[in-house]
Amino acid sequence: MVDDMPVGGGGGGDPFGSKMADEQPPSQPAANADDDKPLNERLVSKSWAVRKTAFEELIVIIGKFEPGTNNEVMNEHSSKWPKYLLEPNPGALEKVLDCF
């Protein structure tokens, strides 16, 4: 009987192979190979997300009040600021400017 057939022709399968509504992508992004590298290397990583996170970390380091440490950190990065300020990704550039 035609009345027993579900709307859409039945068959129970998704003809387009898309995910079901209750299947969500993982909430955590996949770990990047650069995540375990030292801060200096992450600041110039090819991944904008890694650079952004590295600049957030640098903001925290610079923001701590530890006599002598802030000057040391700033001196270490002083020659690299021109490169940092050329950041092409807007999100990462925002963190560079916050840090600067």
C-alpha positions as CSV (number, residue, x, y, z in Angstrom):
1,M,0.0,0.0,0.0
2,V,1.3,3.4,-0.9
3,D,0.3,5.1,2.4
4,D,2.8,2.9,4.3
5,M,5.8,4.3,2.4
6,P,7.8,7.0,4.2
7,V,8.1,10.4,2.7
8,G,11.0,10.6,0.4
9,G,10.7,7.2,-1.0
10,G,11.9,5.2,2.0
11,G,14.9,3.0,1.8
12,G,16.1,4.3,5.2
13,G,19.5,5.4,3.8
14,D,20.9,8.8,3.0
15,P,21.3,8.8,-0.8
16,F,23.9,11.6,-0.5
17,G,26.1,10.0,2.2
18,S,26.0,13.0,4.5
19,K,26.3,12.8,8.2
20,M,23.3,12.4,10.4
21,A,22.2,15.4,12.4
22,D,23.3,13.8,15.7
23,E,26.8,13.2,14.4
24,Q,29.0,16.2,15.3
25,P,32.6,16.8,14.2
26,P,35.1,16.5,17.0
27,S,35.2,19.6,19.1
28,Q,39.0,19.6,19.5
29,P,41.0,20.4,16.4
30,A,43.5,17.8,15.4
31,A,46.9,18.2,17.0
32,N,49.4,20.0,14.9
33,A,53.0,18.7,14.5
34,D,54.3,22.2,15.5
35,D,52.4,22.2,18.9
36,D,55.3,20.5,20.7
37,K,58.1,22.8,19.3
38,P,59.7,25.5,21.3
39,L,58.1,29.0,21.4
40,N,60.6,30.5,19.0
41,E,59.8,28.0,16.3
42,R,56.0,28.2,16.9
43,L,56.1,32.0,16.4
44,V,57.1,31.4,12.8
45,S,55.2,28.2,12.1
46,K,53.5,27.7,8.8
47,S,50.2,27.1,10.6
48,W,48.5,30.4,11.5
49,A,46.7,28.7,14.4
50,V,50.0,27.6,15.9
51,R,51.4,31.1,15.5
52,K,48.3,32.6,17.1
53,T,48.6,30.3,20.1
54,A,52.3,31.1,20.4
55,F,51.7,34.8,20.4
56,E,49.0,34.3,23.1
57,E,51.7,32.5,25.1
58,L,54.2,35.3,24.5
59,I,51.6,37.8,25.8
60,V,51.4,35.9,29.0
61,I,55.2,35.7,29.4
62,I,55.6,39.4,28.7
63,G,52.7,40.3,31.0
64,K,54.3,38.6,34.0
65,F,56.1,41.0,36.3
66,E,59.4,39.3,36.8
67,P,62.3,41.8,37.0
68,G,64.8,41.2,34.1
69,T,62.7,38.6,32.4
70,N,60.5,41.0,30.4
71,N,63.6,42.8,29.0
72,E,65.3,39.5,28.2
73,V,62.2,38.2,26.3
74,M,61.8,41.5,24.5
75,N,65.4,41.6,23.5
76,E,65.2,38.1,22.2
77,H,62.4,39.0,19.9
78,S,63.3,42.6,19.0
79,S,64.9,41.8,15.7
80,K,62.0,39.6,14.7
81,W,59.2,42.1,15.2
82,P,59.3,43.4,11.6
83,K,58.6,39.8,10.4
84,Y,55.9,39.2,13.1
85,L,54.1,42.4,12.0
86,L,53.8,41.1,8.5
87,E,51.4,38.3,9.7
88,P,49.0,37.6,6.9
89,N,46.2,36.0,9.1
90,P,44.0,38.6,10.7
91,G,43.4,36.5,13.9
92,A,47.1,35.8,14.4
93,L,47.9,39.5,13.6
94,E,45.5,40.6,16.3
95,K,47.6,38.6,18.8
96,V,50.8,40.0,17.4
97,L,49.5,43.5,17.9
98,D,48.3,42.7,21.4
99,C,51.8,41.4,22.1
100,F,53.6,44.3,20.5
